[in-house]
Amino acid sequence: AGNNIVNPGETINLSITLLSAGITGLQNVTATLSTNHPNINITQNQTTYGNFTGLQLHTNAQPFIFSVNSTISTPQTVPFTLTVFAAGGFQKQLNVNIPVYNMAVIQGSVRHPNGSPLAGARVDASGPLFVNATTAENGAYSLTVIEGSYTLVASAINHTSSKPRQINVPPSQSNVNFIIGQRLISSSAPSLQAS
């Protein structure tokens, strides 16, 4: 979905960067991606990396491509094996673990105690992801998150912060609304004395 998070029902173009950690280089490096997971279908399992000199990074020339079954249970981590080959009989297997999550949306509004919308307020969500949103002119906000439990807090300049709210997703949650008041600022006039 363009968010760097693997979701059920998606087709993924996967790039993997390799580091040649040896002093000598590797020639004609290729790699194969595999998994035994029943809800993963790999349609492009081979790629080339070219030649490595010592301590050099390369990203695969063609992405690996796999699709995720829409019925996969989430959250879960899918184990892949990356087998790397090079000239001279070199072969090495690497474990690649990719988490799969469902996405959800948390939305609502932030308002003054009199009910008027509060534009420019910030809503922070902490949980499996840490995300935030700024309210629009109508006080509305929207957060896209992965599944899990989140603590939400609304705040704004010169306003008191809201009490934390616990939200569990999925399913997506709407009408997660906050009311925050202006902070009372008190000051005393400076006292001057002359002699």
Salt bridges, closest charged atoms under 4 A:
ASP124 OD1 - ARG122 NE 2.80
